[in-house]
């Protein structure tokens, strides 16, 4: 990046895919717009992808909607900034709390966690698909991939009786007409493309528990930055202009999990992964 500012600083960064507000400190990197939607926290020996959320919008200075591939580019921009200012940091650790969120009746917020929900739909986590992430424990990642590759297509992993909670009447006939979880999920997504996450809410983690032969997915993952694209900024000498007045700084959050998250009863599942 040309004319690299000295840290700490807050400036507008123009890229080929959008214009963002960037804040870099010795221990934090933020990227966003009127909201900071990405935060990396730099501990002495670990770099955390501490926060990634586009739910509230405001992730780009020109009000561009950041979703799907644009989200990946925004995160890779944060990674590029990390590699520029802290080249010795070649790996990012994440505790995967990403997911699909929506608001139900009486403004109740719900969330399907991508650690399990995305695997159920795509046979890999969101970070695996988008960033080639792997578990921090390489042996566990290999074992997990083996269970995924087998579990979706093994009829023995699909119980004869399974509860879908509030979606029982919609999904039970489809479940009975298929032989494996893989077949069921293909038909499920075809039939309910717009309702899939809402219909998954009560049962997706229990389904993964069967598919992975009563195993839970490891919580701690890593991304190898040397395998990610490098993006450059065109810097402005000033800060990010009018967006500075409306900027809502997210407080740094540190998630702590054990290696495996205990199974939760169905009635707790809908609140366990709510956005913080």
N, C-alpha and C positions, 0 to 999 in steps of 0.2 A: 504494500500500500504506500503510495507516495505521500509525502508531507505528513508523516505520521505524527499526531499530537502526542504530547507527553502526559502521562498519567499523574494525578487524577484529572479527568475532564468529562464534560458532557457536551456532545456535538451531534449535529445532523449528519447522517451517513446516507449518501445516495448510491444505490446499486442498480444493476440492470433489471431487477425485479421489484423495486420499491424504494421508498425513502423512510428511514428509520431514525429514531432517537437512540443514541448509544451513550451509555455511562460506564466508564471504566475506572475502577479503584484498585488499589493493591490487593484487595481480597474479594472483589465482586465485579462481575460483568453483567450489564443489563442491556437488553435490546427491546424496543417497542415503539410506540407512538405516543398517544395520550395516556396509554397504560404501558407499563413495562410488562411484556408478555413472556420474556425469557430472562432467567437469572441463573448464573453460575457462581457458586461460592467456592473460593480458593482457600482450602485449608492447607496446613503446612505440607502434608503428604498426599492429599486427595483433592481432586477437582470434582465437585458435585454439580450435576445438572439439577439444580435445586428447585427450579420452578419453570413450568411450561404450561401456559393456559391461554387459549384464544376465546374462551367462552364469553367474556365481557366485551370483546371487540376492542377497538382503539389500538391495534397492534402496529399500525403504520401511519406515518405523519400525514399522508394525503387521503386518509380515510379509505384506503383500499382494503377490501375484505381479505383477511388472512385465513385461509382454510386449505386443507389438503396439501398439494405440492408446495404452495406458498408457505405453509407452516414449516415444512422441511427446509426450504431455502432460508427462512428466518433463523432457524436453529443452526443451520450450517454457517450462517453469517456470524452468529455468536461464537461458534467453534473457530472460525477463521480469525476473529479478533483475539481469541485466546492463544492461538498458534502464533500470531504476530507479536503479541506483547509478552507472552510467557512460553516461548518455544520449547522449554524443557518439559512442559506438560503435554504429553502425547496421548493421554487417556482420560476419558470422562466417566465418572461413576454416577449411576442414576438408581433411584429407588422408584420403580415405575408406578406412579399414581395417576397416569393419564387415563382418560376414559371419555365416553360419550355421555353428555349431560342434557337433561331437559327439565322443564317445569310442568308439574301436573296440577290437578285440582287444588284449590286453596293455596296456590303458589308454592306447593311442596316441591322441593328439588330432588331429582333422582339422578343416579349415575351408574352406568355399567362400566366396570373397570376393564381397561384394555389388556391388562395382564392375563386375564382369563377370557374375557368376552371376545377380544380380537382373535385369540387362538381358536376359540370355538367356531368363528366364522371363516378364518383364513389359515388355520393350522400354524400360525406363528404370531408372536406379539407384534404390536404396532412398531416398537423400536427395532425389532428384528427385521421387519419388512422394510422400514424406511431408512434405518441407519446401520443395518448389519450388526446390531448389538448381540452380545453373548453374555451368558451368566458369568459372574466373577469367578466362580468355581468351574473351571473348564470340564472337569470330569462330570459334574452335575449337568452341565449343558449337553454333553454328549448323551448322557442317560435320558435326559428330558426329550431330546430330539428323537431318540429311539422309541420312546413311549408314544410320542405324537405320531410318528410314522406308522406305528402298529395299531394304536388304539382307535383311530377313526375308522379303520377298515376291518377290525376284528369283531365279528358278531357277538363274541363272548363278553365284550366290554359294554354291550347295550343291554341293560336289564329288561326283563319281560314287563315289569311294572315300573313306571317312573312318574313322579308328580311334577306338574308344570305350574302349580300354584294357581294364580288368577287366570292364567292362559290355558288351563286344562281343557276346556271345551273346544278351543280352537286347535290345539296341538295334538291331543291324544289320538284322533283318527290318523293323522299324518305319521305319528310315531309308530303306530301299529302296522302301517302299510310299508315300512322300510325295514331293512335288515341290519344296517350298521349306523353308527353316529354320523359317518361321512355322508351316507345317502340321505339321512334325515335332515342334516344341516343344509345340504344343497336344495332339497325340496322346500325346507322352511324359508330360506332366503328368497327363493323364487316366488313363494306364495305371499310372503309378508315383507316385501322390501322396505316399506315405509314404517312398519311397526315392529321391526325385528328387535330393536333394543328394548322397547317397552315390553314386548312379550318374553324377552330373555331374563328380565330383571329377577324373577323369583327362583330361577333354576340354573343359570349358566355356570355358577361355580360348582354346583353338585354334578353337573354333566361333565365338566373337566375332570373332576375327581374320579369319575368312572373311566373316562377315556384314558387318563394317565395311570390307571391301575392303582388308585387310592394314593396318589402322590399329589403334593401341592407344587406349584411353580415357584422356583426360587425368586425372592424379591429383589436381590441386588444384581444389577447388570452393569456392563461396561461397553463403551464405544471407543474403537480405535480411531483416533483423529487422523492418523496418517493415511487412512483410506477414504477420507471425506474430501469433497471438493473445496477449493480455496477461493473465497470471494473477496473482492476488493471494494473499498469505499472511496467515493469522492467526498472529501471533507469540506464542511463549511467552517469558517473561522468562528462564527457565533454559535450559540446553543440552538436548540431546535425551534426557535421562533415562538409563535403563538401557542404551540402545544405545551410549552413549559408551564403556563399558568394552569392548565387543566390536568397536568400530569399527576397521577395517583401512584406514588411509589409503593410497590409491594414490599412488605417486610420480609426479610429473609426467613424461609421456613426450612427446618431440618427435620426430615422424616426419619424415624427409627423403627425398624422392623426386626423381628427374628428371622432366621433363614427361611422359615415356612410360616405363612400366616394361618392360624388355626381356622378350621371350617366354622362358619357361622350358621346358626339356624336361619331358615328362610325368612322369618319375620324380622330378623336383624339385617338381612342382606341389603335391603333397600336404603338403609341409612349408613352402612359401614363405609361406603365409598363416596359419600357426598363430597362435593367440592368444598375445600376449606375456605 
